[in-house]
């Protein structure tokens, strides 16, 4: 059996469903295949966070906390210093979502807009004609089928089953995620045993340990989450170090989840002849948090514009015709994320004392006017005025004078920031066409090799961030 669609998307998670939806709304025939059964998609994680402003930009229907797919919508969060002596209230607009109900809602929306969804359908291999992708061979119900399409989209998650199967010289890197390329995440759904005792708010972060308490499913419940590179054991030991230093009321563990999220740069090109990769398959995540859903939605909007325009013109969708997806993404969000990833090699060296100083002196979160709460930089780029820069420098000097900051780690921070600015500028000059791409890659490789390893020294382990 064989059939043809305009777009064939491999993976029915948050990335594939969103891209399929917006392309279908533009009148294109979209087919999405998913290896899992419908009732199993999204079961790996229960509760996830979406940035509320990105939901609006993506044009998704508003969330309602009274509906099964939404737990709450919040506008504040708390960060605790690692000495546990200070808390910083921040302005964070987040929508807390239950993944499986959200995906099921999206499936209904997609099908009403004409998208064909096929579950329990596994990608097997790409189909080529004259060395160009023209479709995919899949297996379903014990039978092999051939699906043809004008473009194949890899939205298969961290396994990146399509991208990693590309020919080596096809134009998109085929690396697989290794242990140093991901953040290993452990989630414990907990229930407080003594409800009357004070507990951390379910919006509290402990940056030093990359650990947080988040909202869970019921009253007197929370999610204790932690993420670390290298291994699940590193994440467990970081959580253990935290728990030994904080006095928490008694709790019981209701259930546990684990997973990982990309922690590395994306492929230098997201497109090739008849091909696009998005989401975790392309390592599209916020470098400081590991979230990737809404970041990919921003990429999907760009991709949908380009793909829709090129489909209307007819003919084969070559790398050259899809190239503007690269240009528009990497010159904007991609450049900002590359810069932030480079900055981490300076920030993650900080000691407890240094983290506490940076947090309490407003050196991490942007300070609001008057009584406004500080907030993270929502556009993920440096936007300090000259006056703010001067204040920043004086606070750094003050921290050095009173020995709250070490000269060695400040030097590492400044070096990382300098490299981050250079990398950002390089990505903002992403080549307009494939003609200058090889030279651009060569320089990018030289820059990324300058990124140093950061080391976090906890009481029970040293963790490397590469």
N, C-alpha and C positions, 0 to 999 in steps of 0.2 A: 504494500500500500504506500502511496506517496501523495502529498498535497503541498501547496505553496501558500505562504502567508507573506505579508509585507515585512513583519518583524517576528522573529522567533526568539523568545526570552527563556533562558535556562535558569530556573529558580523562581519560586513564588513567595519569597520573603518580602520584606519591606521595600527593598530596592526594585526588584523585578515587577512587583505589583504596581508601584507608583509610576514607573516609566511606561508600563503597559497601559495604564489608565489614561495618562495624558496623551499618549499617541493615539489611542482608540478614540478619544474625544475629538481628535483632529481628523477623524474619518479613516484611519488606517486599520487594516486587518492584522490583529495581533494575536499570536498564540503564545501561551506560557506553559512550559512543562515543569513539573516538580517531581523529584524522585520519591518523596514521602507521600503517605496517604494524607488526604485533606485534614483529617482530625489530628494528625501528628505534627503538622507544620507549626513551628513556633513553640513547641513543647519544651525545648531545651532551656528557655528562659521564660519566666512568667511575667515579671514586672520590669518595664523599661521606661526611660525618660526621653521626652522630646522637648526641644527648645520651642517655646510657644510662638515666638516671632517667626521661626522658620515654618511652623505649621501654617501660619497665615500666608507667608510668601509662597508656599507650595500650593495654595489654593484648595487644601483639604477641607471637608466639612468640619465645622466646629465640634470640639469634644464636649461632652456633657458628663459631669461627675455622677449623675444619676443613672448613666447607662453602663452596661457590663464592661465596655472596653476602656473606661476611664476611672481611675481611683480618685484623683484630685488634680486641681490646677492651682499652682502656688506661685507667689511672687517674691518670697523671701527665703533665705537660707542662712545657715550658721556655719562658721568656720572656727574651730577651736585650736588654739596654739598648742604645740607639742609639750609645753610645760603645764598644760591644763589650767593656766591662771587667767587666760583672757579668751573672750569669744567675740567674734566680729560678725555682725549681722550684715548680710549682703543682699542686694536686689537681684534675684535670679528668677526669670520667668520660665517655669517648666510645667509640662503636662505629664502626669504620671499615668502610664498606659499599661493595660494588660495585653500582652502581645497576641495571644491566640484569638480572643474576641475581636481585637482590632483587625487582624488579618481576615477573619471570617466576614467582618463587615465590608472590608475592601473587596473580597471575592464577590459578594453580592453586587456591589457597585460595578465592578469590572464586567461581570456577566450581563448586567443590564445595559452596559455600553458596548456590548458586542465582542468582548474579549473571550477567546476560547481558552479555558483552563483545563489542563490534563494532569491529574495527579497519578502517583505510582508509575511515573514515566521517567526512565533514567536515560540521561545522555550517554551515548557510547563513543561516538567519534564524529569528526567533521567530514563533510562531503566536499570534494573539490572538483573543479573543472578548469582546465588550463592553469593549474596551480593557484586558483582563487576559491575561497570559500563560497559555496552555493547552498549549503544546508547542513543537516545533521542526521546521523543514524541514531535512533533511540530504541529502547526495549520497553515493551509494555505488555503485561499479561502473558509473558513468556514468548512474545512475538517481536521480531525486529521490524521497524518501520523507518521510512525515510521522509523527513520533513524538509522541504525546501523553503528558502526565504531570501529576501533581498539583503537582510542583515541579521546576524546572529549576535545576541547580547548575552554575555556571561554575567549573571547575577546569582551565581551558585554559592556565594558566601566564601568563607576562608579556604575551602577546598579548591576553588577556582578551577573547576574541572575542564572548562573549555579553554581558558587562557593557557593553562599548563600543558594542554595537548597541542598547542599551535606548533607548526614547524619552527625550528630555531631561528630561521632567517626571515620570518614572516613580518617582522616589524614591531612586535610587542614582546616584552620580556616574559619568559616562562618560568621564572623562579617560583619555588614553593616556600611557604612560610616555615621558618625554622624556629627553634626555641628562643632565639634572641630577637626574633621578628614580631613577637606577640606579647601582649599583656595577659597573663593568666589570671582569671577572675574566679574567686570563691564567694558564694552567696549563702548565708545562713538565714533562713526565715525563723525568727525567734519570737517567743511569747514571754512577756514579763510575768514572773510568778507572783509578785507583790504589786498589784496595780497602783496602790497608793503611794509607793515610793517614787521619787523623782527619777526620770530616765532621760537620756538624750533625746532631743527633738528628732522627729523622723525626716530631718532635712539638714543633718549635721555632718560636716566633713572634717577629717583629720589629715590634712595634706601631707604631713611628714611621712605617714605610713601608707599613703594612697588608699585610705580606708574611709568608710562612711556608714552612717545609719540612714536608711531610706524608708519610705512608707511601705507597708505590707498590706495584707488582704483583710485584716480584721482589727478590732479594738484591742489595745494593749499588745500590739504586735509591731515588729519592725524587721527590716532586712539589714543584716550586718554584712557589708560587702568589702572586699579588699582585692586589689590588683597589683601584680608584680611581674616583671619579665623573668625569663629563665626557666621557671618551672612552677607547678602548683605548690611544690614544697616551699619555694621562696615566699609565695603568697601566704601559705599557712604559718610560716615562721614570723612573717611580718605581723600577722594578726595576733600570734602568740605574744610577741614582744609588746604590742599595744595593750593586750588584755592584762598583762602583768603590771602595767603601769597606771591603769585606770581602775577606779573603784565603781564597778557597775552593780546595780541590784541583781538578784538572782533571776535567771531566765532559763527556759528550755528551748531546745532546737526542734522546730516543727518539721522542717525539711531542708535539704541542702541542694544547691545547684552549682555547676561549674561550667566554665567556657573560656574562650579566649578571643581577643580582638586584635587586629593588626596594629603593630607598633613599628612602622618603618615607612619609608617613602613609597609612593605609588610607582607603577611602571612609568618610564619616561614618556611613553605614548599609550593612550587608552584605546586607540583605533588602529585598524589595519583594513585591508580589502575585505569588505563584507563583515566586519567585526567591531564590537565595542565591549569593554568591560566596565562594570560599575560596582559600587558597594564594597563589601569586604573582599570580593574577588579582585578588586583593584586597590585594596588597602586604603580606601577613603575613610578616614576617621579624624576626629578632633584630637590633635596630639596630646593635649593636657588632660583629657577625660576618657578617651577611648571610645566615646559614643560615635556612631557613624551614620545613623539613619537619616537625620535631617541634613547632614553634610552631603550625602549622596543625592538627596532630593534636589539640592541646588545644582549638582552636576546633571541630573536627569532633565531639568528644565532646559539647560543648554543643549543637551543631546537631542531632546525632542524637537527643538526649533530647527536644528541642522538636519536631522533625519527627515523630518516632515517636508522641508523645502526641497531636499534632494530627491525624495521619492516622487514629488510632484513633477519633477523634471524628467523622470524616467531613466532607464539605463542602469548599468551596474554601479553600485556604491563603492567606489574605490577609496583607498586610503586618502588620496588627495581631496576627494569630495567630502570626506568626513573630518578632515584635518582641523576645521574650525572648532570642533568640539575641544580638541587639545588646546588650541590657542585661547579660546574664551575661558576655559577652566583654569589652566595653569597660570595665566596672566593675572588672575584674580584670586579666588579662594585657594587654588593650588599653591600660589606663591606665598600666601599668608600661612598656610599650614606647613609648608616647607621651612619657612622661617621659624615657626614655633617649635618644630621638631628639632632644629639645630639649637635653639635656645635652651632646650631641656638639658643638654649636656653641661650647661653652666648652673642651672637652677637645682638639679637633683643632687648636687654635691653638698648642699647646705646641711649644716648640723641642726639639732633641735634648737639651740640658742639662736642660730641665724634665722631659722624659719620663724621663730617667735618674734624676732626684731622686725623682719620684713612684713609680717602680718600686722603687728600692732602699730607700725609706722606708715601704713598705707602704701607700701612699696609693691604690692602685688595686685590689689584691687583698686580700681579707679575711684577716687573719693568724690562723692556727690556734693552739691552746693548746700550750704546751711545744714538743715536737718535731714537732707536726703541720704538714703543708704548708699554705701559704695556698691559698685557693680563691676563684674568682669567686663573686659573689652568685647562688646558684642560683635564687632567687625573684625576681631582677631588681627589687629595690626597696631603698630605704634602710632599714637596720635597726640603725644604730649606737646603742649605749647612750650615756648621758651621758658616761661616762668615755672611751669611744672617740671621741666627738665632741671632747672637750677635747684629747685626744692629737692628733687630726687637725688642729685649729686651731693647736696649738703647733708641729707639724711644718711647717705652712704658713708660720707666722711665722719659724721658724728658716730655712727656705729663702729667704725674702725677705732676712733679715739677712745671710746668707752669699752672697747674690746668685746662688743657684742657680735662683731663681724670679723672674720679672719682675712688678712690681706691675700692669702693664697687663694681662697675661694672667690673673693671679689675679682681677682685677676682672671680666674677661670670663667666667671660670669661675663666679664667685659670681653674676653676673647670669644666666648660663645655668641654673645650679642653681635660682635663685629662680623663673625662668620654668617650669622643668621641674616644680617642686613645684606651681605653680599649674595647669599643664596637667593634671597627674596628678589633682589634686583635682577639676578640671572633668570629666574622663572618669569618675571614680568617682561622679559625680553624673549620669551619663547618664540621660536621661528614661525613666521607667517605661513610657511610652506615646508614640505619635507626636504626641500633642497638644502637648507642650512641645518638640518637636524643632527647629522653626525658630528659636526663641529660643536653644536650646542651640548650634545651628550658628553663629549670629551671634556669640556670645561666643567659640566655638572659633576662628572665622576671625580675630577680633581678636587672640587669643593667639598663633596661629601666625604672624601677620604680625610679631610681635615677635622671632621667632627670627632671629638674625643669621647672616651668612655667615662661616664659619671659613676661614682660609687657612693652608695648609701650604707653607712656603718651603723647598723642596729646593734643592740646588746648581744643578740644571739646569732647574727649572720651579717655578712657583707654582700650586698646585692649590686650587680653591675647593670647599668643601663647603656646599651650600645647604640 
